[in-house]
Amino acid sequence: MGVVDSLTSAEAAVAVAVKINTVRVVDAQESGLEGRFAACRAGMGGVPGFRGVQLLRPVDGGGRYFVLSWWDSDASFCDWLAHGREMAHGVSSAGLGVESELLEFEVVDLPSIADVLG
């Protein structure tokens, strides 16, 4: 699957690992972050286990972005962190004035829960 801007609910259900990277941009570097994200996103298409990614811009101008990514498994994400991150992102984010925090989630299979509670 190539890089997508969004996933359908069926596609998201296939992805079992969701990673949300909160990125706080300081020193008015929003356009730099968005440009860097657009440039590196294309390099993610061939990453094993990668399903898709979205960049969410804050509407209040607070400078806190969310990068949502969907993966086949946590192992796929960890492998990308260990071996492919620099290749996909190129240069580091040094000089962009960013702070980030990684949040990790699993997709809840709601139909299965509904069947159990049924």
N, C-alpha and C positions, 0 to 999 in steps of 0.2 A: 504494500500500500504506500502511496506517495504521501508527501506532506500535504496536510489539509488544514483549512482554516477552522473547520468545526467537524464534529462527528455526529452522526445520527445516533439515536438512542440504541439501536441495534449494534452499531459499531462500537459504541462506548461500552456496551455490555460484554463484548469480546475482550476488550482491554481490561485487565484485572488490576493493574497498578496505575494510579493517578498521582502525579507529582505536581505540586504547586510551589513554584519559587516566587516568593514575594521579593520584589526589588524596589528599594527606595532610592530614588534618584535625587541627588543633592546638586547644588550649584547649577541649577537650570540646564541639565544635560538630557532632557527628555528626548529631543530630536536625535541626539547621538545614540541613545539606547534603542530607539525605534529603528533607526537606520542599521545599527549593528544586528538587531534581531532579524530584520528583513534579509540581510545579507547572509546570515548563518543558517536561516531556516531551510534554504534550498539544499544545504549539505546534509540534512537529516533524512532525506528520502530513502537512502539505502541502508540506514542503520538497522541491524537485526532487532526485531521486537518492538520497534517504534511504530506507533499508530497515528499520532497527530499532535499538533501543538496550537495553542492560541496565545496571543498577547492581549491582555486586558489593560486598557488605559484608564486611569482614575478620572471620573467625571468632575470631581471637586477640585482638581488641580493640585492635590496633595502630594503628588510625586511618588505614590506607592503603586507600582504595577504588579500584576499577577501574570506569571507564565504558567499556563496549564499544559501538561503533557500527559499523553496516554501511552501505556506500554503493555505488551503481552504479559510481562511478569516483572517482578521486582528484580530478578536476576538480570534481565535485559537492560534495565536502567543502570544497575550497578556496573555491568560490563561496559556500558557506554561511558559512565563516569570514569572508570579505571583506564579505558583504552581509546575511546573515540571522541571524547569531549573537545580536546584541543583541535583535532582535525575538523570537527564540525564548526567550531566557533572561531577558529583562527587565532588571532591575537587575544590577549586577555582583556578584561574589562578595566584594567588599570587606567587611570586618567579620565574615566567616565564619571567618577564621583558617585558610585553606587554602593549600596549595602544590600545584602540579600540573606534570606532565610528559606530553607527548604522544608515544606510540609509534605507529608506522604499519606496517601489514602488508598483504600481498596474500593472497587466498585461493588456496591451491594446489589445482589441479584433479587430485586423486588418480587418478580413473579414467584420465585421459590419461597420467599418468606410468606407471600399471600397464600400459597398452597398449604404451607405449614399451619398458618393461623386460620385458614379457611373455615 
